[in-house]
């Protein structure tokens, strides 16, 4: 990186660090940051705006393309948590919008992660699956009538591959009663699983649940017969998976 480019990056980073309010796009399909892949750099990125006017101007372009987004305000106290969550989602860059200028900042150059050990339930993350599920639900919910396109098929294949890797968090009631279930739009019941502790905490707002680590290969053993399938991160991407797909892991 040349000196001029480096100095510009440091100026932008300082501006982000000193900002008291920022604005982001939230996908209407996932309730999470709108994520996009830059065709040249292949960065998985989300946009951050220094002021509301820029966010509205850019947002109008997305809405014209029938991409459902909402503008959300980030206050100072929310910013670190937001940046940290990008790591768990597999998002590696932020695109800072300042009027007509856009500048890409690598997340690792802006926010350093602390080593996470000893967390209740184990420190579990699945950024590859989380990222793919965001892309998938952004695509399939944006045009539900489009059917299975080649792009959607590729994302489905990636989801099935990533689902088999690593561990997940399962919610258990602290009082020992039945496993909590989630009801879908059509009244079908799904068992929630979580890619990481941040997603589990969104679901555990009343602090009545505790996390249990489960490997994908053990899904059939912990799967309740009352449920039709699992739902990944119900307070976020809210991606349902059928029993057949779960049993294929």
ROTOR-366811 format. One record per residue (C-alpha): residue in one letter; x, y, z; residue number from 0. Coordinates in pm, 1 decimal, padded with zeros to 6 digits. Layout:
# ROTOR-366811
PT A X Y Z NUM;
...
# end
This chain:
# ROTOR-366811
PT X 00000.0 00000.0 00000.0 0;
PT X 00143.1 00336.8 -00103.8 1;
PT X 00200.9 00609.4 00157.2 2;
PT X -00078.4 00831.5 00022.0 3;
PT X -00325.8 00544.6 00018.3 4;
PT X -00219.9 00438.0 00366.9 5;
PT X -00262.6 00789.7 00505.1 6;
PT X -00609.2 00814.8 00349.5 7;
PT X -00705.1 00482.3 00506.0 8;
PT X -00582.3 00595.0 00847.8 9;
PT X -00782.7 00917.7 00817.0 10;
PT X -01098.9 00720.9 00741.1 11;
PT X -01034.8 00478.5 01026.1 12;
PT X -00985.5 00771.3 01264.6 13;
PT X -01313.4 00919.3 01141.5 14;
PT X -01492.9 00592.3 01211.4 15;
PT X -01338.4 00565.1 01556.3 16;
PT X -01439.9 00919.2 01648.8 17;
PT X -01789.8 00902.0 01501.2 18;
PT X -02079.0 00916.5 01747.3 19;
PT X -02337.2 00802.5 01491.0 20;
PT X -02301.3 00591.1 01176.5 21;
PT X -02554.7 00437.1 00939.5 22;
PT X -02572.1 00091.6 00784.7 23;
PT X -02793.7 -00107.4 00549.9 24;
PT X -02997.5 -00384.6 00709.5 25;
PT X -03130.4 -00644.7 00468.3 26;
PT X -03506.3 -00681.5 00462.6 27;
PT X -03447.2 -01050.1 00392.1 28;
PT X -03217.6 -01145.1 00681.2 29;
PT X -03246.6 -00878.0 00953.2 30;
PT X -02868.4 -00859.0 00932.7 31;
PT X -02623.1 -00627.3 00757.1 32;
PT X -02672.3 -00627.6 00381.9 33;
PT X -02371.7 -00812.7 00242.7 34;
PT X -02233.8 -00803.7 -00109.1 35;
PT X -01933.8 -00950.4 -00285.9 36;
PT X -01715.0 -00708.0 -00476.6 37;
PT X -01667.8 -00854.3 -00827.2 38;
PT X -01308.5 -00731.7 -00854.2 39;
PT X -01158.1 -00786.6 -00509.6 40;
PT X -01398.0 -01067.8 -00405.0 41;
PT X -01430.3 -00903.5 -00064.0 42;
PT X -01745.4 -00991.3 00128.3 43;
PT X -01840.5 -00645.8 00247.4 44;
PT X -02110.4 -00430.7 00402.0 45;
PT X -02151.2 -00055.0 00368.2 46;
PT X -02113.9 00208.7 00638.5 47;
PT X -02226.8 00568.2 00592.8 48;
PT X -02093.4 00870.7 00775.6 49;
PT X -02423.8 01057.0 00741.6 50;
PT X -02790.8 00983.3 00681.9 51;
PT X -02812.9 01173.0 00352.8 52;
PT X -02554.3 00946.8 00187.6 53;
PT X -02733.4 00638.8 00319.1 54;
PT X -03066.8 00754.1 00178.2 55;
PT X -02914.8 00838.9 -00159.1 56;
PT X -02745.4 00500.4 -00191.4 57;
PT X -03048.5 00322.0 -00049.5 58;
PT X -03272.6 00463.4 -00321.3 59;
PT X -03053.2 00294.2 -00582.7 60;
PT X -03091.9 -00042.4 -00411.1 61;
PT X -03466.7 -00003.8 -00376.7 62;
PT X -03489.2 00081.7 -00747.0 63;
PT X -03322.3 -00254.6 -00813.2 64;
PT X -03584.4 -00414.6 -00586.4 65;
PT X -03326.1 -00500.1 -00321.6 66;
PT X -03506.8 -00462.9 00012.5 67;
PT X -03291.1 -00270.1 00257.6 68;
PT X -03355.9 -00052.5 00558.9 69;
PT X -03131.7 00214.3 00703.9 70;
PT X -03028.1 00159.5 01065.1 71;
PT X -02850.9 00403.4 01295.0 72;
PT X -02547.8 00287.5 01490.9 73;
PT X -02478.3 00476.0 01810.9 74;
PT X -02134.9 00485.0 01969.0 75;
PT X -02215.3 00217.2 02227.0 76;
PT X -02330.4 -00022.7 01952.6 77;
PT X -02035.0 00009.9 01717.9 78;
PT X -01786.1 -00233.7 01869.8 79;
PT X -02051.7 -00502.9 01898.4 80;
PT X -02149.1 -00445.7 01537.1 81;
PT X -01792.1 -00471.2 01409.3 82;
PT X -01732.6 -00784.2 01616.2 83;
PT X -02044.9 -00946.3 01473.7 84;
PT X -01909.7 -00899.6 01120.5 85;
PT X -01633.3 -01148.6 01201.6 86;
PT X -01887.1 -01413.2 01301.5 87;
PT X -02077.3 -01350.9 00976.6 88;
PT X -01771.6 -01401.1 00759.0 89;
PT X -01776.7 -01038.4 00640.8 90;
PT X -01416.4 -00930.2 00588.9 91;
PT X -01445.9 -00569.4 00472.6 92;
PT X -01647.7 -00252.3 00517.7 93;
PT X -01716.2 -00008.7 00235.5 94;
PT X -01719.0 00340.1 00383.0 95;
PT X -01935.7 00584.8 00187.7 96;
PT X -01851.3 00954.7 00211.0 97;
PT X -02051.6 01150.1 -00044.0 98;
PT X -01935.3 01042.1 -00388.4 99;
PT X -01632.9 00860.7 -00245.3 100;
PT X -01627.1 00497.1 -00140.8 101;
PT X -01330.7 00348.2 00040.5 102;
PT X -01288.4 -00018.3 00128.7 103;
PT X -01133.8 -00099.2 00466.5 104;
PT X -01035.0 -00451.3 00563.5 105;
PT X -01197.8 -00543.5 00892.2 106;
PT X -00871.2 -00683.5 01030.9 107;
PT X -00704.7 -00343.7 00974.4 108;
PT X -00974.3 -00168.9 01172.7 109;
PT X -01093.2 -00396.9 01452.3 110;
PT X -00865.5 -00642.9 01629.9 111;
PT X -01038.5 -00939.0 01787.8 112;
PT X -00964.5 -01059.5 02135.7 113;
PT X -00898.7 -01427.8 02181.7 114;
PT X -01221.6 -01582.7 02303.8 115;
PT X -01174.7 -01870.5 02545.9 116;
PT X -01377.1 -02019.1 02826.1 117;
PT X -01715.1 -01899.8 02703.8 118;
PT X -02019.4 -02084.6 02830.8 119;
PT X -02107.9 -02353.4 02580.8 120;
PT X -01768.1 -02322.2 02414.5 121;
PT X -01658.3 -02058.7 02163.6 122;
PT X -01837.1 -02169.4 01850.2 123;
PT X -01837.9 -01984.1 01519.2 124;
PT X -01937.9 -02081.2 01166.2 125;
PT X -01855.4 -01776.7 00952.1 126;
PT X -01857.3 -01965.4 00620.3 127;
PT X -02206.5 -02106.8 00679.0 128;
PT X -02333.9 -01779.4 00824.2 129;
PT X -02208.1 -01583.7 00523.5 130;
PT X -02349.9 -01826.8 00268.3 131;
PT X -02686.2 -01829.8 00444.7 132;
PT X -02696.5 -01448.5 00429.7 133;
PT X -02632.4 -01449.4 00054.8 134;
PT X -02883.7 -01730.6 00004.6 135;
PT X -03168.7 -01571.1 00198.1 136;
PT X -03100.8 -01229.1 00044.7 137;
PT X -03141.1 -01389.4 -00296.6 138;
PT X -03431.3 -01626.1 -00239.7 139;
PT X -03648.1 -01387.6 -00035.1 140;
PT X -03587.9 -01096.7 -00270.6 141;
PT X -03760.1 -01281.0 -00556.2 142;
PT X -03955.3 -01574.8 -00411.9 143;
PT X -04122.1 -01636.4 -00747.9 144;
PT X -03796.1 -01682.9 -00940.0 145;
PT X -03757.3 -02053.8 -00864.1 146;
PT X -03421.8 -02229.6 -00831.9 147;
PT X -03169.8 -02036.0 -01037.9 148;
PT X -02811.8 -02146.9 -01098.3 149;
PT X -02692.6 -01896.7 -00837.3 150;
PT X -02937.1 -02027.7 -00577.4 151;
PT X -02839.1 -02385.9 -00656.5 152;
PT X -02471.1 -02302.9 -00600.2 153;
PT X -02551.9 -02139.1 -00267.0 154;
PT X -02758.8 -02440.7 -00160.4 155;
PT X -02464.3 -02668.3 -00235.3 156;
PT X -02231.2 -02444.3 -00032.8 157;
PT X -02475.0 -02447.8 00259.0 158;
PT X -02489.8 -02828.0 00260.3 159;
PT X -02109.6 -02849.9 00254.2 160;
PT X -02060.2 -02590.2 00528.5 161;
PT X -02337.6 -02734.5 00744.3 162;
PT X -02134.3 -03052.8 00788.1 163;
PT X -01839.1 -02868.9 00938.1 164;
PT X -01774.4 -02778.6 01298.7 165;
PT X -02014.1 -02739.9 01586.4 166;
PT X -02322.5 -02539.6 01669.6 167;
PT X -02507.9 -02417.6 01974.6 168;
PT X -02834.1 -02579.3 02075.1 169;
PT X -03071.2 -02404.6 02317.4 170;
PT X -03173.4 -02587.8 02634.6 171;
PT X -03404.9 -02456.6 02903.0 172;
PT X -03232.1 -02399.4 03237.2 173;
PT X -03531.8 -02543.1 03421.1 174;
PT X -03490.4 -02874.4 03238.3 175;
PT X -03820.6 -02855.3 03056.8 176;
PT X -03869.7 -02926.0 02686.2 177;
PT X -03631.2 -02793.3 02422.0 178;
PT X -03756.6 -02456.2 02290.3 179;
PT X -03905.0 -02468.9 01941.3 180;
PT X -03983.5 -02203.6 01681.6 181;
PT X -04305.3 -02188.4 01481.7 182;
PT X -04276.0 -02105.2 01111.7 183;
PT X -04507.1 -01899.8 00891.5 184;
PT X -04719.8 -02202.4 00801.9 185;
PT X -04742.1 -02322.4 01160.7 186;
PT X -04468.3 -02582.7 01118.4 187;
PT X -04235.2 -02629.9 01413.8 188;
PT X -03855.6 -02606.9 01388.9 189;
PT X -03574.2 -02662.9 01636.2 190;
PT X -03341.0 -02360.3 01658.1 191;
PT X -02963.8 -02390.8 01625.4 192;
PT X -02708.4 -02112.6 01632.2 193;
PT X -02384.1 -02048.4 01446.5 194;
PT X -02230.0 -01858.3 01736.7 195;
PT X -02284.1 -01720.1 02084.4 196;
PT X -02393.2 -01378.0 01959.3 197;
PT X -02685.2 -01534.2 01771.3 198;
PT X -02773.6 -01748.8 02072.5 199;
PT X -02781.0 -01440.4 02296.1 200;
PT X -03027.9 -01267.8 02063.4 201;
PT X -03264.0 -01562.1 02116.7 202;
PT X -03199.9 -01583.2 02491.3 203;
PT X -03327.8 -01237.1 02580.2 204;
PT X -03498.3 -01353.4 02899.2 205;
PT X -03192.2 -01553.6 03008.6 206;
PT X -03394.1 -01871.6 03055.6 207;
PT X -03180.5 -02081.1 02820.9 208;
PT X -02832.7 -02227.4 02822.2 209;
PT X -02623.9 -02327.8 02519.3 210;
PT X -02503.9 -02678.6 02444.5 211;
PT X -02243.1 -02753.6 02180.4 212;
PT X -02348.6 -03010.9 01923.2 213;
PT X -02155.7 -03135.9 01622.0 214;
PT X -02338.3 -03149.2 01290.7 215;
PT X -02286.3 -03525.3 01275.8 216;
PT X -02484.9 -03558.4 01599.7 217;
PT X -02790.7 -03365.8 01481.8 218;
PT X -03004.3 -03682.7 01453.3 219;
PT X -02936.2 -03768.8 01820.4 220;
PT X -03047.5 -03429.2 01953.7 221;
PT X -03325.9 -03368.4 01706.1 222;
PT X -03672.5 -03360.5 01863.3 223;
PT X -03938.4 -03560.8 01673.8 224;
PT X -04185.3 -03274.0 01718.3 225;
PT X -03991.4 -03056.5 01473.7 226;
PT X -04002.6 -03067.4 01095.3 227;
PT X -03643.2 -02948.9 01074.8 228;
PT X -03401.9 -02694.7 01215.6 229;
PT X -03397.2 -02318.6 01180.6 230;
PT X -03058.7 -02148.5 01171.7 231;
PT X -03026.7 -01825.4 01373.4 232;
PT X -03401.8 -01755.7 01411.9 233;
PT X -03346.0 -01397.0 01530.9 234;
PT X -03124.4 -01323.5 01232.7 235;
PT X -03110.2 -01496.6 00897.1 236;
PT X -03389.4 -01732.0 01011.2 237;
PT X -03307.6 -02004.9 00758.9 238;
PT X -03519.7 -02321.8 00787.2 239;
PT X -03371.3 -02656.6 00686.7 240;
PT X -03580.2 -02968.2 00637.3 241;
PT X -03529.0 -03288.8 00832.8 242;
PT X -03404.7 -03458.5 00516.6 243;
PT X -03128.3 -03203.3 00468.8 244;
PT X -03031.4 -03219.1 00836.0 245;
PT X -03002.6 -03598.5 00823.9 246;
PT X -02770.8 -03571.7 00523.1 247;
PT X -02505.8 -03399.2 00733.9 248;
# end
